[in-house]
Amino acid sequence: MVSDLIESSLVGYEVDGLLFGGSPAPDTLVPRARDAFPSATMMQAYGMTETNSVAVSIAGGDYTARPTSTGLASPVNEIMIVREGKPVGPGVSGEVLLRGPNIMQCYWRDQEATSKSITNDGWLRTGDLGFLDNEGFLYIKDRIKDIIIRGGENIDSVSVENALYRDPRVLEAAAVGVPDERLGELVAASSQPSEAESQAPS
């Protein structure tokens, strides 16, 4: 949406703030947004449905100083980085875990999924890889979950692959996210035809 605004006739209008979310904003997008809307405060938020929206955020001068960070935990949240089941210190990448009263209690009638996602002491395993700096700012680096984020919407790559597999001509399929300046990522899929299909006369 921010990319579309930059290309629209609204450039130069007074805007109070622009909020990036879903994933860290592309490196090239924030400077373009500042040029297009110089009065706007730039903000980045991080969260998920399971955290009831925003759990980590950054804005203003902090964001200007740390444009690749997703920010500090909200007042009700805690962040822990875990690697191979153990908490790690600043600067070390691992899975991002979040805890707080805004974290969901369970997946409805799905104890197995709940047990995989929430620890006994209430930490939510986000499936994202990141690290904390010495001041507690979070940096998201990658995803454990194989999710493609297109225009802020989460697309499960397995679902795309499963749709391809419904075609009997497909032997193997893989869906991945590829960079896109406007939407962040696009869905790209590669497939291998079945042996019968590959040997069929053209």
N, C-alpha and C positions, 0 to 999 in steps of 0.2 A: 504493500500500500504506500509506503514511504517512497519507494522507487517511482511509483505512478505519480505521486504528488509532485516530485521533482521534475517530471516531464510534462506537467499540466500547466494550465494558464493561471494557477494559483501561486506560482513562484513569486516571492517577494511580499506576499501577504503576511500580516503579523500573526504568528502562531505562537501560543504559549509554550507548547512542548511537543516533542515527538518521542514516542515510546517504541523501542524495539523489543521484541519478545519472540519466543519460540526457539531461537538459537542466537548466538552472537551475531550482530550485524556484520555484513561483509566489510572488509577494511576500506573499500572504496566508497561505500554508501554514506558513512557518517560525514566525511568532509563535503561530499556533494550536498547532503541535507543542510549542513551549516551554511554553505554558500547560498542555497536556495531560500532558506528561512533563517536569517541571522538572529532574529529575536527569540527563536525557539530554544528551550532547554532540552538537551538531549538526555534520554533516559534509556536504561536497559533493564529488563525484568526477566527473572528466571523462576519457573514453577511448572506445575503440571496439574492435571485434573485431580490427582491424588493428594495434592497439597492445597486444594481449594484456591487455585490461582497462584498469585505471587508469593514466593517464600524468600527470594533474594533479589535485591535491586541496587541500582546505582544511578546517580543523576548529577547534573551540573558540573562543578569543578572536579569532583571525584571521577566522573566519567571522562572528562577531558584529559585528566592525568593518567587514566587507566582505560583506554578505549577498547581493550580486549577483555576486560573483566565484566562479569555479570553482577558484581557488587558484593554487598554485605548481607548477612542473614537479617531478616526482619526481626523486630524486637521479640517476637514470640517463637522464633526458630533457632535451631542449632544446626551447624554443618559439621560433618565428620568425613574425612577421606580415608578409605579403607583399601588396603592392598593385601591380597592373599589372606583375607580374614582378619587383618590387624590394622589398627589406626596408624596413620603415618603423619609425619610432621610437615611443616611448610615447605613448599616447593616440590613435593613428591606427588606424582600423579597416582590416582587410584579411583575407585568408584565413589561417587558423591552420595552420601547418605544425609537425609534430613529428618529432624524430629521437632515436634511442637504440637500444640492443641489443634492446629488447623490440618494436621495429617489425618487422612481417612482412617477409620477403624478396621475396615475389612472390605474385600470384594464381596458383594452380596451373594450369599449362598455358594461361595467358592473358597473353601478353606485351603485347598491346595495352592491356589494362586496367592491367597493372602499370606500363607507361610513362606512362600518364595520371595515376597515383596517386603514384608514387615518383620523385623526381628522381634524377639521376645521382649526386649526393653524399648520397643516403640520406634526404632529407626526405620525409615523408608528407604529401600534400595532404589535409587532413581534409574539405574541402568546407564547413567552418564559417567564419563571419565573426566576428571578435572583435578585441580590442586588449589590450595589456599596459599596466599603469600603471607609474609610475616605480620601483616596488619589485619588478616582475616578476610581479605577480598578473594572471592571465588573466580576461578578461570575454568571454563568448560573447554575441553580439548577434543573430545570425541564421544562416540556413543557405544556402549556395550550392546544395547538393543539395536536391532537392524531396522531402524526407522528412517524413512525419507521425509524431510520436512519441506513441503512445497507451498510457498506463500503462507507459511505459518500453520499449515494443516499437516498433521501427522499421517503418513501413509505407511502401512505395514507392508514391507517388501514381500513377506511370505504370502500375503493375500494376493499380491500381483502375480507372484510365481504360481500360486494355486490356480489362478484364473487362466494362465497360460497352459498349465498342465491339463486343463479340461479339454484342450484340443488334442486329439489322439495323435496328431502328427508331431507333437513336441515330446522329445525324449528327456531333455534336461533344460532347465531355465533358471536364470538368476536375474534379480532386479536390484538395482543400485541407484543411489542418488548421484547426479552429476551437477556441477556448479552451474548456476544461472544468475546473471546479474540482476534480473528483475524479481524473480521468485525465490532466490536463495538456492534452491535445488529443483531439478526436474527428475522425473522417473525415467530411467533407461533400463531396458531389458535385453538380455541376450539369450538366445535359445539354440539348442541343437536338435535337428530333426531326428525322428526315429529312423531306425535302419531301413524299414520298409519305405518310408517317405524319401529318404536320400537315394534309394536305388530305383525309385520310380522314374519312368521315362519322362523327359521334359517336353 
